Amino acid sequence: MRARSALLAAGEVALWWAALLVFWLMLISTVYPLERAVGAGAAGVGALVARAGRRAVVRR
């Protein structure tokens, strides 16, 4: 993977992560530190799955 491709992949994952974290925070009523940590972890997993899914569709 070239440097530009790696940077674009990291940027895509970061954007997915941020969007999913904001969505998570909108759905919960009170924001405690533990809920932020769980949301950040879940958003990270979701971002990686979203990138993998998009790559699987685009590569065809």
C-alpha positions in Angstrom: 0.0 0.0 0.0 1.4 3.3 -1.0 1.6 6.3 1.4 -1.3 8.1 -0.4 -3.5 5.1 -0.3 -2.8 4.5 3.4 -3.6 8.2 4.1 -6.8 8.0 2.2 -7.8 4.8 4.0 -7.0 6.3 7.4 -9.0 9.4 6.5 -12.0 7.3 5.4 -11.9 5.2 8.7 -11.6 8.4 10.7 -14.6 10.0 9.0 -16.7 6.8 9.5 -15.6 6.7 13.1 -16.6 10.4 13.7 -19.9 10.0 12.0 -20.8 6.8 13.9 -19.6 8.3 17.3 -21.8 11.4 16.8 -24.8 9.1 15.9 -24.1 7.0 19.0 -24.0 10.2 21.2 -27.3 11.4 19.7 -29.0 8.2 20.6 -28.1 8.1 24.3 -29.8 10.4 26.8 -27.0 11.0 29.3 -23.3 11.1 28.4 -21.1 9.4 31.0 -17.4 8.7 30.4 -18.0 5.0 30.2 -20.7 5.5 27.5 -18.3 7.7 25.6 -15.6 4.9 25.7 -18.1 2.2 24.7 -19.4 4.5 21.9 -15.8 5.2 20.6 -15.0 1.5 20.6 -18.2 0.5 18.8 -17.7 3.3 16.3 -14.2 2.1 15.7 -15.4 -1.4 14.9 -18.2 0.0 12.8 -15.8 2.2 10.8 -13.6 -0.8 10.0 -16.6 -2.9 8.9 -17.9 0.0 6.8 -14.6 0.4 5.0 -14.3 -3.3 4.4 -17.8 -3.4 3.1 -17.3 -0.5 0.8 -14.1 -1.9 -0.6 -15.8 -5.2 -1.2 -18.5 -3.5 -3.3 -16.2 -1.1 -5.2 -13.7 -3.8 -6.2 -16.2 -5.7 -8.2 
